[in-house]
């Protein structure tokens, strides 16, 4: 019992120290390491980055990888941060709803916080085919403007005020290769097959309906997608 009481007292003192130091952050007299303060506000921790709110904005910070030497790690994180910020802005210029970028530095992007419901959660309750069609239109615009999202899943789409926003362009790129666009569609199709299997056919059909409306090269992309799927079935045999 005494051990538990000691642990509780130690935790209490630690929390008091955090509160005391946090009060001094604005004056610059805090001794508390910044990462500890950030830890208290983390919304999500991924393999490559952490997400946290700051002044009602979302900050995405790419974290250092201990297994990579700094000479490789730092340039890689800088490049990916700069690339994602550029893609978010390019997507918006293409007419696709994405968070507005306010500021970037070496490893951070400060952007608009989209407070809505993820399409994954929405479709898990009920497949909204009108929303699926709108998603298709937006992806068609991305591809028409030579942008590949790289991780097209319903987890990376948020519905707010009846508008679908696309987030997390961390694996995205700019390209002219039709096969890259087809691969993007393949990722999305596999995602809805695994996450929304019951409504997969209707969601996919509505998505393609929208995709064809905005991408003039949609049939070329779908032809390549069919070849990719045939290769996949052959490998599985």
LOZAKOL-530289 format. One line per field, with one value per atom (N, C-alpha, C): residue number from 1; atom name; x, y, z. Coordinates in nm, 3 decimals. Atoms other than C-alpha are relative to their C-alpha. Layout:
REM LOZAKOL-530289
i	(NUM  ...)
at	(CA  ...)
east	(X  ...)
north	(Y  ...)
up	(Z  ...)
***
This chain:
REM LOZAKOL-530289
i	(1  1  1  2  2  2  3  3  3  4  4  4  5  5  5  6  6  6  7  7  7  8  8  8  9  9  9  10  10  10  11  11  11  12  12  12  13  13  13  14  14  14  15  15  15  16  16  16  17  17  17  18  18  18  19  19  19  20  20  20  21  21  21  22  22  22  23  23  23  24  24  24  25  25  25  26  26  26  27  27  27  28  28  28  29  29  29  30  30  30  31  31  31  32  32  32  33  33  33  34  34  34  35  35  35  36  36  36  37  37  37  38  38  38  39  39  39  40  40  40  41  41  41  42  42  42  43  43  43  44  44  44  45  45  45  46  46  46  47  47  47  48  48  48  49  49  49  50  50  50  51  51  51  52  52  52  53  53  53  54  54  54  55  55  55  56  56  56  57  57  57  58  58  58  59  59  59  60  60  60  61  61  61  62  62  62  63  63  63  64  64  64  65  65  65  66  66  66  67  67  67  68  68  68  69  69  69  70  70  70  71  71  71  72  72  72  73  73  73  74  74  74  75  75  75  76  76  76  77  77  77  78  78  78  79  79  79  80  80  80  81  81  81  82  82  82  83  83  83  84  84  84  85  85  85  86  86  86  87  87  87  88  88  88  89  89  89  90  90  90  91  91  91  92  92  92  93  93  93  94  94  94  95  95  95  96  96  96  97  97  97  98  98  98  99  99  99  100  100  100  101  101  101  102  102  102  103  103  103  104  104  104  105  105  105  106  106  106  107  107  107  108  108  108  109  109  109  110  110  110  111  111  111  112  112  112  113  113  113  114  114  114  115  115  115  116  116  116  117  117  117  118  118  118  119  119  119  120  120  120  121  121  121  122  122  122  123  123  123  124  124  124  125  125  125  126  126  126  127  127  127  128  128  128  129  129  129  130  130  130  131  131  131  132  132  132  133  133  133  134  134  134  135  135  135  136  136  136  137  137  137  138  138  138  139  139  139  140  140  140  141  141  141  142  142  142  143  143  143  144  144  144  145  145  145  146  146  146  147  147  147  148  148  148  149  149  149  150  150  150  151  151  151  152  152  152  153  153  153  154  154  154  155  155  155  156  156  156  157  157  157  158  158  158  159  159  159  160  160  160  161  161  161  162  162  162  163  163  163  164  164  164  165  165  165  166  166  166  167  167  167  168  168  168  169  169  169  170  170  170  171  171  171  172  172  172  173  173  173  174  174  174  175  175  175  176  176  176  177  177  177  178  178  178  179  179  179  180  180  180  181  181  181  182  182  182  183  183  183  184  184  184  185  185  185  186  186  186  187  187  187  188  188  188  189  189  189  190  190  190  191  191  191  192  192  192  193  193  193  194  194  194  195  195  195  196  196  196  197  197  197  198  198  198  199  199  199  200  200  200  201  201  201  202  202  202  203  203  203  204  204  204  205  205  205  206  206  206  207  207  207  208  208  208  209  209  209  210  210  210  211  211  211  212  212  212  213  213  213  214  214  214  215  215  215  216  216  216  217  217  217  218  218  218  219  219  219  220  220  220  221  221  221  222  222  222  223  223  223  224  224  224  225  225  225  226  226  226  227  227  227  228  228  228  229  229  229  230  230  230  231  231  231  232  232  232  233  233  233  234  234  234  235  235  235  236  236  236  237  237  237)
at	(N  CA  C  N  CA  C  N  CA  C  N  CA  C  N  CA  C  N  CA  C  N  CA  C  N  CA  C  N  CA  C  N  CA  C  N  CA  C  N  CA  C  N  CA  C  N  CA  C  N  CA  C  N  CA  C  N  CA  C  N  CA  C  N  CA  C  N  CA  C  N  CA  C  N  CA  C  N  CA  C  N  CA  C  N  CA  C  N  CA  C  N  CA  C  N  CA  C  N  CA  C  N  CA  C  N  CA  C  N  CA  C  N  CA  C  N  CA  C  N  CA  C  N  CA  C  N  CA  C  N  CA  C  N  CA  C  N  CA  C  N  CA  C  N  CA  C  N  CA  C  N  CA  C  N  CA  C  N  CA  C  N  CA  C  N  CA  C  N  CA  C  N  CA  C  N  CA  C  N  CA  C  N  CA  C  N  CA  C  N  CA  C  N  CA  C  N  CA  C  N  CA  C  N  CA  C  N  CA  C  N  CA  C  N  CA  C  N  CA  C  N  CA  C  N  CA  C  N  CA  C  N  CA  C  N  CA  C  N  CA  C  N  CA  C  N  CA  C  N  CA  C  N  CA  C  N  CA  C  N  CA  C  N  CA  C  N  CA  C  N  CA  C  N  CA  C  N  CA  C  N  CA  C  N  CA  C  N  CA  C  N  CA  C  N  CA  C  N  CA  C  N  CA  C  N  CA  C  N  CA  C  N  CA  C  N  CA  C  N  CA  C  N  CA  C  N  CA  C  N  CA  C  N  CA  C  N  CA  C  N  CA  C  N  CA  C  N  CA  C  N  CA  C  N  CA  C  N  CA  C  N  CA  C  N  CA  C  N  CA  C  N  CA  C  N  CA  C  N  CA  C  N  CA  C  N  CA  C  N  CA  C  N  CA  C  N  CA  C  N  CA  C  N  CA  C  N  CA  C  N  CA  C  N  CA  C  N  CA  C  N  CA  C  N  CA  C  N  CA  C  N  CA  C  N  CA  C  N  CA  C  N  CA  C  N  CA  C  N  CA  C  N  CA  C  N  CA  C  N  CA  C  N  CA  C  N  CA  C  N  CA  C  N  CA  C  N  CA  C  N  CA  C  N  CA  C  N  CA  C  N  CA  C  N  CA  C  N  CA  C  N  CA  C  N  CA  C  N  CA  C  N  CA  C  N  CA  C  N  CA  C  N  CA  C  N  CA  C  N  CA  C  N  CA  C  N  CA  C  N  CA  C  N  CA  C  N  CA  C  N  CA  C  N  CA  C  N  CA  C  N  CA  C  N  CA  C  N  CA  C  N  CA  C  N  CA  C  N  CA  C  N  CA  C  N  CA  C  N  CA  C  N  CA  C  N  CA  C  N  CA  C  N  CA  C  N  CA  C  N  CA  C  N  CA  C  N  CA  C  N  CA  C  N  CA  C  N  CA  C  N  CA  C  N  CA  C  N  CA  C  N  CA  C  N  CA  C  N  CA  C  N  CA  C  N  CA  C  N  CA  C  N  CA  C  N  CA  C  N  CA  C  N  CA  C  N  CA  C  N  CA  C  N  CA  C  N  CA  C  N  CA  C  N  CA  C  N  CA  C  N  CA  C  N  CA  C  N  CA  C  N  CA  C  N  CA  C  N  CA  C  N  CA  C  N  CA  C  N  CA  C  N  CA  C  N  CA  C  N  CA  C  N  CA  C  N  CA  C  N  CA  C  N  CA  C  N  CA  C  N  CA  C  N  CA  C  N  CA  C  N  CA  C  N  CA  C  N  CA  C  N  CA  C  N  CA  C  N  CA  C  N  CA  C  N  CA  C  N  CA  C  N  CA  C  N  CA  C  N  CA  C  N  CA  C  N  CA  C  N  CA  C  N  CA  C  N  CA  C)
east	(0.083  0.000  0.087  -0.089  0.284  0.064  -0.060  0.440  -0.093  0.098  0.120  -0.017  0.014  0.086  0.118  -0.120  0.442  -0.007  0.013  0.372  -0.101  0.103  0.056  0.055  -0.058  0.244  0.098  -0.099  0.523  -0.069  0.075  0.271  -0.063  0.062  0.093  0.102  -0.105  0.420  0.042  -0.039  0.507  -0.102  0.106  0.170  0.003  -0.010  0.210  0.116  -0.116  0.552  -0.034  0.042  0.400  -0.087  0.089  0.127  0.079  -0.080  0.381  0.083  -0.083  0.610  -0.084  0.085  0.324  -0.044  0.040  0.218  0.109  -0.112  0.564  0.042  -0.041  0.576  0.000  0.012  0.456  0.108  -0.103  0.717  0.139  -0.129  0.994  0.083  -0.078  1.096  -0.025  0.029  0.967  0.122  -0.107  1.211  -0.052  0.061  0.969  0.030  -0.031  1.084  -0.126  0.115  0.854  -0.070  0.070  0.787  -0.096  0.089  0.634  -0.130  0.120  0.393  -0.082  0.070  0.307  -0.070  0.056  0.246  -0.139  0.128  -0.043  -0.110  0.099  -0.216  -0.008  -0.004  -0.152  -0.138  0.126  -0.457  0.021  -0.029  -0.295  0.149  -0.142  0.044  0.009  -0.017  0.132  0.144  -0.135  0.438  0.098  -0.088  0.576  -0.015  0.025  0.419  -0.096  0.099  0.221  -0.088  0.095  -0.088  -0.045  0.048  -0.180  -0.058  0.063  -0.389  0.081  -0.070  -0.235  -0.074  0.077  -0.445  -0.110  0.112  -0.741  0.042  -0.050  -0.520  0.065  -0.061  -0.385  0.146  -0.143  -0.011  0.038  -0.054  0.143  0.152  -0.145  0.499  0.061  -0.069  0.718  0.108  -0.089  0.910  0.127  -0.128  1.270  -0.006  -0.007  1.335  0.137  -0.124  1.594  0.087  -0.078  1.696  0.067  -0.063  1.793  0.102  -0.100  2.111  -0.052  0.055  2.044  0.027  -0.033  2.217  -0.104  0.106  1.940  -0.137  0.131  1.653  -0.046  0.040  1.653  -0.039  0.041  1.656  -0.128  0.120  1.391  -0.125  0.116  1.157  -0.030  0.020  1.212  -0.068  0.054  1.139  -0.147  0.138  0.821  -0.093  0.081  0.696  -0.030  0.016  0.752  -0.091  0.079  0.601  -0.148  0.141  0.283  -0.067  0.057  0.228  -0.031  0.021  0.266  -0.122  0.113  0.017  -0.134  0.123  -0.242  -0.043  0.031  -0.221  -0.038  0.032  -0.223  -0.139  0.133  -0.531  -0.108  0.097  -0.716  -0.011  0.003  -0.615  -0.073  0.068  -0.754  -0.150  0.142  -1.092  -0.041  0.027  -1.063  0.008  0.000  -1.149  0.108  -0.109  -0.841  0.032  -0.033  -0.713  0.088  -0.081  -0.574  0.130  -0.130  -0.202  0.029  -0.029  -0.115  0.149  -0.143  0.253  0.073  -0.084  0.532  0.140  -0.142  0.880  0.067  -0.075  1.137  -0.078  0.066  0.931  -0.148  0.138  0.588  -0.084  0.100  0.277  -0.110  0.112  0.030  -0.113  0.109  -0.306  -0.136  0.138  -0.681  -0.042  0.052  -0.843  -0.142  0.131  -1.137  -0.073  0.074  -1.382  -0.129  0.116  -1.618  0.003  0.005  -1.692  0.076  -0.074  -1.463  -0.099  0.088  -1.621  -0.004  -0.002  -1.515  -0.111  0.104  -1.746  -0.138  0.128  -2.022  -0.048  0.037  -2.019  -0.023  0.021  -2.002  -0.143  0.139  -2.346  -0.095  0.084  -2.495  0.080  -0.072  -2.344  -0.077  0.063  -2.430  0.058  -0.051  -2.401  0.023  -0.024  -2.427  0.138  -0.134  -2.121  0.106  -0.096  -1.945  0.024  -0.013  -2.014  0.083  -0.078  -1.875  0.148  -0.140  -1.561  0.062  -0.048  -1.526  0.031  -0.025  -1.556  0.130  -0.121  -1.283  0.125  -0.118  -1.045  0.025  -0.016  -1.111  0.070  -0.067  -1.007  0.147  -0.140  -0.692  0.080  -0.071  -0.593  0.008  -0.001  -0.689  0.112  -0.105  -0.443  0.132  -0.126  -0.171  0.041  -0.028  -0.202  -0.047  0.033  -0.192  -0.004  0.011  -0.315  0.095  -0.094  -0.122  -0.056  0.059  -0.343  -0.150  0.143  -0.702  -0.080  0.086  -0.903  -0.106  0.106  -1.225  0.044  -0.055  -1.012  0.064  -0.066  -0.846  -0.095  0.103  -1.172  -0.091  0.083  -1.378  -0.118  0.120  -1.734  -0.030  0.036  -1.806  -0.092  0.098  -2.114  -0.030  0.033  -2.193  0.109  -0.114  -1.849  0.104  -0.102  -1.590  0.138  -0.138  -1.236  0.097  -0.104  -0.930  0.119  -0.111  -0.653  0.115  -0.118  -0.308  0.049  -0.063  -0.125  0.146  -0.138  0.192  0.063  -0.052  0.224  -0.029  0.040  0.108  0.117  -0.103  0.294  -0.067  0.047  0.260  0.060  -0.044  0.281  -0.088  0.081  0.161  -0.027  0.013  0.171  -0.141  0.136  -0.172  -0.001  -0.004  -0.064  0.001  0.001  -0.005  -0.142  0.139  -0.364  -0.082  0.070  -0.488  0.033  -0.041  -0.290  -0.072  0.075  -0.454  -0.143  0.135  -0.796  -0.001  -0.010  -0.682  0.006  -0.010  -0.591  -0.137  0.133  -0.934  -0.096  0.091  -1.117  0.027  -0.035  -0.929  -0.041  0.037  -0.996  -0.149  0.144  -1.373  -0.041  0.029  -1.367  0.024  -0.034  -1.204  -0.077  0.064  -1.381  -0.151  0.144  -1.724  -0.049  0.024  -1.761  -0.146  0.144  -2.142  -0.051  0.046  -2.186  0.104  -0.113  -1.871  -0.042  0.038  -2.035  -0.071  0.075  -2.274  0.090  -0.093  -2.004  0.094  -0.094  -1.759  -0.069  0.073  -2.022  -0.028  0.027  -2.117  0.128  -0.131  -1.751  0.045  -0.042  -1.674  -0.089  0.091  -1.982  0.050  -0.053  -1.838  0.136  -0.135  -1.482  -0.002  0.009  -1.585  -0.046  0.051  -1.750  0.110  -0.103  -1.430  0.135  -0.129  -1.143  -0.019  0.018  -1.131  0.076  -0.075  -0.884  -0.043  0.048  -1.097  0.001  0.007  -1.141  0.139  -0.138  -0.766  0.045  -0.038  -0.716  -0.069  0.076  -0.989  0.048  -0.056  -0.841  0.127  -0.123  -0.506  -0.033  0.043  -0.684  -0.041  0.043  -0.838  0.120  -0.122  -0.492  0.071  -0.062  -0.357  -0.072  0.080  -0.641  0.019  -0.024  -0.582  0.136  -0.133  -0.213  -0.009  0.016  -0.318  -0.065  0.067  -0.552  0.093  -0.095  -0.280  0.102  -0.100  -0.028  -0.059  0.065  -0.280  -0.015  0.008  -0.312  0.128)
north	(-0.120  0.000  0.126  -0.114  0.234  0.033  -0.020  0.179  0.074  -0.065  0.281  0.147  -0.138  0.594  0.085  -0.073  0.693  0.031  -0.019  0.645  0.110  -0.102  0.857  0.138  -0.129  1.134  0.050  -0.037  1.127  0.050  -0.041  1.150  0.137  -0.129  1.438  0.114  -0.101  1.629  0.029  -0.015  1.565  0.085  -0.076  1.701  0.146  -0.137  2.004  0.075  -0.060  2.066  0.039  -0.030  2.048  0.125  -0.117  2.295  0.128  -0.117  2.531  0.046  -0.036  2.517  0.047  -0.040  2.539  0.144  -0.139  2.867  0.098  -0.089  3.005  -0.003  0.015  2.908  0.133  -0.126  3.247  0.099  -0.094  3.431  -0.045  0.052  3.208  -0.054  0.046  3.095  -0.147  0.140  2.740  -0.089  0.099  2.455  -0.130  0.121  2.201  -0.014  0.019  2.055  0.015  -0.022  2.161  -0.129  0.122  1.801  -0.050  0.045  1.729  0.078  -0.082  2.021  -0.044  0.045  1.908  -0.132  0.131  1.556  0.011  -0.017  1.689  0.034  -0.044  1.813  -0.091  0.086  1.524  -0.058  0.057  1.421  -0.138  0.129  1.138  -0.015  0.031  0.972  -0.109  0.097  0.797  -0.045  0.052  0.617  0.108  -0.104  0.929  0.135  -0.135  1.222  -0.002  -0.021  1.352  0.117  -0.107  1.572  0.060  -0.065  1.829  0.136  -0.130  2.145  0.110  -0.117  2.484  0.124  -0.120  2.803  -0.033  0.043  2.619  -0.039  0.049  2.509  -0.137  0.133  2.163  0.009  0.007  2.104  -0.144  0.133  1.804  0.011  -0.006  1.747  -0.137  0.126  1.481  -0.025  0.032  1.305  -0.070  0.062  1.192  -0.150  0.146  0.824  -0.040  0.038  0.678  -0.094  0.098  0.408  0.063  -0.068  0.669  0.100  -0.100  0.874  0.138  -0.133  1.247  0.056  -0.047  1.309  -0.047  0.051  1.101  0.044  -0.026  1.161  0.145  -0.140  1.542  0.044  -0.039  1.598  -0.069  0.075  1.328  0.060  -0.060  1.483  0.139  -0.133  1.830  -0.012  0.018  1.707  -0.043  0.049  1.521  0.107  -0.108  1.816  0.104  -0.099  2.060  -0.055  0.062  1.816  -0.009  0.012  1.758  0.137  -0.135  2.131  0.048  -0.039  2.189  -0.071  0.077  1.912  0.046  -0.053  2.045  0.128  -0.125  2.385  -0.025  0.034  2.233  -0.061  0.062  2.028  0.107  -0.109  2.341  0.081  -0.073  2.518  -0.078  0.086  2.221  -0.007  0.001  2.273  -0.107  0.106  1.995  0.059  -0.051  2.067  -0.071  0.050  2.023  0.109  -0.101  2.196  0.111  -0.114  2.543  0.002  -0.005  2.567  0.145  -0.133  2.864  0.028  -0.022  2.809  -0.134  0.120  2.559  0.037  -0.017  2.517  -0.133  0.117  2.240  -0.130  0.128  1.959  0.012  -0.021  2.112  0.069  -0.070  2.212  0.046  -0.053  2.440  0.025  -0.005  2.403  0.015  -0.011  2.444  -0.130  0.118  2.207  -0.026  0.037  2.029  -0.083  0.066  1.941  -0.061  0.067  1.689  -0.149  0.144  1.318  -0.067  0.072  1.079  -0.081  0.075  0.918  -0.148  0.138  0.582  -0.024  0.013  0.636  0.020  -0.027  0.778  -0.122  0.115  0.484  -0.126  0.116  0.237  -0.002  -0.009  0.363  -0.019  0.009  0.407  0.052  -0.042  0.425  0.110  -0.114  0.769  0.007  0.010  0.722  0.136  -0.135  1.095  0.049  -0.037  1.149  -0.078  0.082  0.861  0.060  -0.063  1.035  0.128  -0.122  1.363  -0.031  0.044  1.179  -0.031  0.033  1.045  0.124  -0.125  1.396  0.065  -0.063  1.524  -0.075  0.078  1.238  0.021  -0.029  1.298  0.132  -0.131  1.661  -0.009  0.019  1.555  -0.059  0.070  1.319  0.086  -0.089  1.568  0.103  -0.099  1.808  -0.065  0.073  1.541  -0.020  0.021  1.487  -0.140  0.131  1.140  0.017  -0.013  1.125  -0.095  0.097  0.808  -0.087  0.079  0.688  0.025  -0.026  0.710  -0.103  0.083  0.559  0.091  -0.081  0.672  0.058  -0.059  0.745  0.135  -0.125  1.029  0.097  -0.091  1.202  0.039  -0.051  1.420  0.077  -0.073  1.543  0.109  -0.114  1.889  0.092  -0.088  2.096  -0.048  0.063  1.852  0.016  -0.010  1.908  -0.105  0.101  1.631  0.063  -0.050  1.733  -0.117  0.102  1.530  0.042  -0.030  1.508  -0.098  0.088  1.349  -0.035  0.021  1.389  -0.043  0.036  1.252  -0.099  0.097  0.973  0.042  -0.049  1.186  0.043  -0.044  1.304  0.065  -0.054  1.487  -0.082  0.093  1.271  0.015  0.004  1.227  -0.145  0.140  0.846  -0.051  0.054  0.690  -0.113  0.112  0.384  0.048  -0.053  0.601  0.037  -0.033  0.726  -0.127  0.128  0.370  -0.067  0.056  0.261  0.072  -0.079  0.542  -0.055  0.057  0.402  -0.140  0.135  0.050  0.001  -0.014  0.160  0.030  -0.036  0.318  -0.118  0.115  0.015  -0.108  0.099  -0.220  0.048  -0.056  0.015  -0.017  0.014  0.015  -0.147  0.145  -0.360  -0.058  0.054  -0.425  0.067  -0.075  -0.155  0.008  -0.016  -0.128  -0.107  0.111  -0.470  -0.013  0.020  -0.485  0.094  -0.100  -0.169  0.031  -0.027  -0.201  0.030  -0.016  -0.237  0.133  -0.125  0.057  0.123  -0.112  0.285  0.017  -0.006  0.198  0.051  -0.044  0.244  0.150  -0.143  0.590  0.081  -0.066  0.683  0.015  -0.003  0.593  0.094  -0.093  0.785  0.143  -0.133  1.098  0.020  -0.007  1.023  0.030  -0.019  1.009  0.141  -0.135  1.351  0.106  -0.105  1.537  -0.035  0.040  1.336  -0.045  0.030  1.341  -0.126  0.122  1.051  -0.118  0.101  0.839  -0.140  0.133  0.552  -0.062  0.050  0.523  -0.052  0.040  0.507  -0.131  0.121  0.244  -0.121  0.111  0.032  -0.054  0.041  0.028  -0.065  0.058  -0.043  -0.145  0.137  -0.351  -0.092  0.079  -0.472  -0.026  0.016  -0.412  -0.109  0.098  -0.617  -0.140  0.132  -0.900  -0.053  0.042  -0.907  -0.050  0.039  -0.925  -0.137  0.130  -1.218  -0.111  0.099  -1.398  -0.036  0.024  -1.355  -0.084  0.072  -1.486  -0.149  0.141  -1.809  -0.075)
up	(0.000  0.000  0.000  -0.008  0.090  -0.134  0.132  -0.254  -0.093  0.086  -0.430  0.038  -0.046  -0.216  -0.045  0.044  -0.300  -0.149  0.144  -0.670  -0.031  0.020  -0.650  0.034  -0.039  -0.465  -0.106  0.101  -0.723  -0.127  0.119  -1.009  0.022  -0.033  -0.834  -0.010  0.005  -0.793  -0.143  0.140  -1.158  -0.075  0.065  -1.276  0.044  -0.050  -1.053  -0.067  0.066  -1.208  -0.143  0.137  -1.557  -0.003  -0.005  -1.461  0.024  -0.033  -1.311  -0.117  0.114  -1.612  -0.117  0.111  -1.860  0.016  -0.025  -1.694  -0.040  0.030  -1.769  -0.147  0.138  -2.136  -0.073  0.073  -2.262  0.039  -0.044  -2.055  -0.041  0.043  -2.188  0.114  -0.115  -1.838  0.032  -0.027  -1.866  -0.018  0.012  -1.805  -0.059  0.052  -1.946  -0.148  0.141  -2.280  -0.084  0.086  -2.565  -0.042  0.039  -2.682  0.107  -0.107  -2.339  -0.004  0.010  -2.379  -0.119  0.119  -2.730  0.025  -0.027  -2.603  0.062  -0.066  -2.394  -0.100  0.098  -2.715  -0.122  0.117  -2.952  -0.031  0.045  -3.155  -0.059  0.064  -3.346  -0.016  0.022  -3.361  -0.105  0.107  -3.686  -0.009  0.018  -3.814  -0.040  0.053  -3.982  0.069  -0.052  -3.798  0.118  -0.105  -3.503  -0.041  0.028  -3.530  0.132  -0.122  -3.266  -0.035  0.022  -3.236  0.067  -0.053  -3.184  -0.051  0.037  -3.179  -0.101  0.085  -3.338  -0.141  0.128  -3.625  0.022  -0.008  -3.701  -0.041  0.033  -3.695  -0.025  0.032  -3.866  0.006  -0.019  -3.752  -0.026  0.032  -3.907  0.104  -0.111  -3.633  -0.049  0.034  -3.641  0.019  -0.008  -3.704  0.055  -0.065  -3.471  -0.080  0.078  -3.718  -0.124  0.113  -3.982  0.050  -0.039  -3.956  -0.039  0.018  -3.938  -0.141  0.134  -4.273  -0.103  0.087  -4.435  0.051  -0.061  -4.192  -0.020  0.008  -4.191  -0.142  0.136  -4.571  -0.046  0.039  -4.614  0.061  -0.067  -4.357  -0.057  0.060  -4.503  -0.136  0.134  -4.854  0.004  -0.008  -4.754  0.056  -0.056  -4.549  -0.108  0.107  -4.835  -0.110  0.106  -5.085  0.035  -0.040  -4.886  0.004  -0.004  -4.828  -0.142  0.140  -5.202  -0.059  0.055  -5.288  0.056  -0.060  -5.043  -0.073  0.069  -5.212  -0.146  0.139  -5.562  -0.010  0.000  -5.475  0.009  -0.015  -5.366  -0.130  0.127  -5.687  -0.109  0.098  -5.881  0.025  -0.030  -5.716  0.098  -0.097  -5.458  0.141  -0.138  -5.095  0.082  -0.083  -4.876  0.102  -0.101  -4.561  -0.058  0.042  -4.622  0.079  -0.066  -4.545  0.041  -0.051  -4.324  0.009  -0.026  -4.255  -0.007  -0.001  -4.308  0.049  -0.026  -4.169  -0.037  0.044  -4.198  0.011  -0.024  -4.047  0.034  -0.044  -3.974  -0.108  0.081  -4.164  0.095  -0.078  -3.989  -0.098  0.098  -4.162  0.068  -0.047  -4.130  0.067  -0.070  -3.879  -0.050  0.054  -4.044  0.106  -0.108  -3.768  -0.056  0.058  -3.925  0.029  -0.017  -3.959  -0.114  0.103  -4.143  -0.085  0.091  -4.447  0.040  -0.047  -4.304  0.102  -0.102  -4.007  -0.061  0.065  -4.226  -0.079  0.083  -4.469  0.083  -0.087  -4.181  0.053  -0.044  -4.074  -0.118  0.120  -4.421  -0.118  0.120  -4.768  -0.070  0.067  -4.904  -0.141  0.136  -5.280  -0.066  0.052  -5.352  0.044  -0.051  -5.132  -0.077  0.076  -5.312  -0.138  0.131  -5.643  0.010  -0.019  -5.508  0.022  -0.020  -5.395  -0.136  0.134  -5.748  -0.082  0.072  -5.894  0.046  -0.054  -5.662  -0.040  0.042  -5.739  -0.149  0.142  -6.109  -0.023  0.011  -6.062  0.038  -0.039  -5.880  -0.115  0.107  -6.160  -0.127  0.116  -6.431  0.013  -0.027  -6.266  0.041  -0.016  -6.245  0.147  -0.142  -5.868  0.040  -0.057  -5.710  0.151  -0.145  -5.352  0.071  -0.056  -5.270  0.112  -0.110  -4.983  0.003  0.013  -5.104  0.080  -0.083  -4.820  0.061  -0.061  -4.651  0.134  -0.124  -4.342  -0.029  0.038  -4.534  -0.070  0.053  -4.626  0.115  -0.109  -4.391  -0.057  0.041  -4.436  0.101  -0.086  -4.298  -0.079  0.066  -4.387  -0.142  0.129  -4.673  -0.105  0.090  -4.824  0.039  -0.025  -4.860  -0.012  -0.001  -4.764  -0.006  0.011  -4.859  0.087  -0.090  -4.600  -0.024  -0.001  -4.561  -0.141  0.130  -4.891  0.017  -0.031  -4.730  -0.096  0.097  -4.987  -0.143  0.132  -5.278  -0.086  0.095  -5.585  -0.120  0.126  -5.914  -0.112  0.103  -6.222  -0.124  0.122  -6.579  -0.042  0.036  -6.578  0.031  -0.015  -6.635  0.103  -0.094  -6.435  0.146  -0.136  -6.128  0.044  -0.032  -6.146  0.021  -0.013  -6.194  0.134  -0.129  -5.888  0.114  -0.097  -5.690  0.015  -0.002  -5.788  0.060  -0.054  -5.704  0.152  -0.146  -5.352  0.059  -0.051  -5.306  -0.009  0.018  -5.445  0.105  -0.102  -5.212  0.139  -0.130  -4.921  0.027  -0.022  -4.970  0.002  -0.002  -5.035  0.138  -0.131  -4.699  0.114  -0.108  -4.496  -0.014  0.023  -4.658  -0.098  0.093  -4.819  -0.040  0.025  -4.789  -0.109  0.096  -4.996  -0.107  0.087  -5.202  -0.144  0.141  -5.546  -0.025  0.021  -5.504  0.023  -0.025  -5.356  -0.119  0.111  -5.633  -0.127  0.119  -5.904  0.002  -0.013  -5.774  -0.011  0.008  -5.734  -0.146  0.141  -6.097  -0.082  0.068  -6.213  0.015  -0.023  -6.054  -0.065  0.055  -6.167  -0.149  0.145  -6.532  -0.038  0.028  -6.507  -0.001  -0.014  -6.423  -0.061  0.056  -6.569  -0.145  0.142  -6.949  -0.043  0.033  -6.945  0.087  -0.094  -6.711  -0.061  0.060  -6.958  -0.014  0.008  -7.014  0.137  -0.136  -6.638  0.038  -0.036  -6.595  -0.078  0.078  -6.874  0.066  -0.068  -6.695  0.134  -0.126  -6.365  -0.020  0.029  -6.522  -0.020  0.020  -6.628  0.132  -0.132  -6.276  0.079  -0.073  -6.129  -0.056  0.061  -6.379  0.044  -0.047  -6.281  0.143  -0.140  -5.916  0.013  -0.007  -5.977  -0.046  0.050  -6.174  0.108  -0.106  -5.889  0.112  -0.109  -5.633  -0.032  0.038  -5.831  0.033)
***
